[in-house]
Amino acid sequence: YKVAKFAIQYGVGGQTLAPNLGAPLWEADRIIASHKRTYRTYWAWTEAQVERAYQVGYISTSFGWTMAVDQSTNRNTVLNFPQQAACAELLRLTLVLAVERGLGPMLCAPHHDAFYLECAEEDADNVSSTLEACFQDACGVVLSGHVRLRLEVGIVRYPDHYEDEGGKEIWKIVEDFLASRAAKENIEAGNA
């Protein structure tokens, strides 16, 4: 469902969706039609955004991030813009609020639609709730209070570390590299 949902919102057709789902074309077409029936309000808004962009020659976000649009601009690019740009604004404002609320020194990295922070273990719950409030406050501004996001907040405590199933292989490479580098430094220090 997640694959279909995102693909449909980005303008995928049945010919592309069917092989990605491992489904026949008729079923992919049925899923797309069902999505458009179920979420009529979303699709009406989306179509209006796309049509307006072609009429005025641009599409922009509430904070003014603008993309030029002409007749050669791919429709799916225009369709994708409001979602991607609003998410970028949401993350940017969340980061600003996090820094303003004292979380700046704890910020380690952004990752797609998340932030990683490092703090003292006894501060983890407070830091987590502060960051969550930053996301919700930013959401209220960027989406004009019309939507409240569901967030997944997680705290990873030492000696555990964050793990992403898709990143286990590269993490193992990094760990092995760091271990061999530390061993080399220990050997060199012993010879000095």
Salt bridges, closest charged atoms under 4 A:
GLU27 OE2 - ARG30 NH2 3.86
GLU47 OE1 - ARG75 NH2 2.47
GLU121 OE2 - ARG157 NH1 3.78
ASP125 OD1 - ARG157 NH2 3.42
ASP137 OD2 - ARG101 NH2 2.75
GLU163 OE2 - HIS161 NE2 3.91
GLU163 OE1 - LYS168 NZ 3.97
GLU165 OE2 - LYS168 NZ 3.25
ASP176 OD1 - LYS172 NZ 2.84
GLU185 OE2 - ARG181 NE 3.45
